[in-house]
């Protein structure tokens, strides 16, 4: 009997707490509905997600309906967040009313931390939204300025190949987007610092700060490469025109490649392209030096250091071909022997090839040994061929020499 009385007594004592909890739950529901309605109305009126909309709203009716549906979805999401956030805020009070202190305490601590963090989150959100709006405004201004200056048309005129030309407005749009990203980086840094979460924000802020610090050097490097490209294009066209006026294609005949009309490669165009690539390479290496990309800079410097050896090697092989072709014609003219002329020609070319490989530094020791072996082999072959081919001649000369000696001895005997 006492047990029943105690249970009934405890139930009666718990009734006020339950009623209080229900009233708090009802109050939370009412406030949540009000907050949801207010947030939904405010979002629809002020059009908060304007930065998420497309550039033009003056399109077709279906496009306008799509924009309206997007706004409705954003408003619904924001109001739902506010609705459930009110319930979360009331949970500790409801649990306290039910004397569930053990459960309510962790939730209460969590809510206190959340309430302390909310101002920082709100401030960071405001900074980010305003920053996005400012960045988009700057992007539109830059794109309008570039379109006014006909920047894309000027860039297209510098290209020689129609296939290389981008779509209209592509370059100005790309540059405007790059400017928007540059404007957004410091804003994102400020927004992350406003969160005051060092564990998360500090590494990101460090990375973004590094990117922000390298942007001026990167900007100068890009300008340098672009300037180098246009300078290289101008010099290449000028050099190609000058070489065509000097009829440099006649060098094909000088090195024995046949008439220039039969050649597939336009030598002035090839030389012009080579000069263009070299100038762009010089400007690119200097840009990498400004950006302080050490590995790529070292690779570029190594290529530039190797270029003089490559140029001298090309000169050596070219002179070897010209000299071999000249000597071939000279030998044919004076000896009427095509075989001897070919031997002389390819011997000179072989020497030029070995000198070229030595200049390029390709296994210098092996190249030198091979050259000496071939030179020694040619000398031995010449000696053997001369010895075998001139055996009869040497016999006749020795017989003559012996006959003279005998005559001399006979004359001396007669005098005595």
Secondary structure by P-SEA (a helix, b strand, c coil): caaaaaaaaaaaaaaaaaaaaaaaaaaaaaaaaaaaaaaaaaaaacccccccccccccccaaaaaaaaaaaaaaaaaaaaaaaaaaaaaaaaaaaaaacaaaaaaaaaaaaaaaaaaaaaaaaaaaaaaaaaaaaaaaaaaaaaaaaaaaaaaaaaaaccccccccccaaaaaaaaaaaaaaaaaaaaaaaaaaacccccaaaaaaaaaaaaaaaaaaaaaaaaaaaaaaaaaaaaaaaaaaaaaacccccccccccccccccccaaaaaaaaaaaaaaaaaaaaaaaaaacaaaaaaaaaaaaaaaaaaaaaaaaaaaaaaaaaaaaaaaaaacccaaaaaaaaaaaaaaaaaaaaaaaccaaaaaaaaaaaaaaaaaaaaaaaaaaaaaaaaaaaaaaaaaaaaaaaaaaaaac
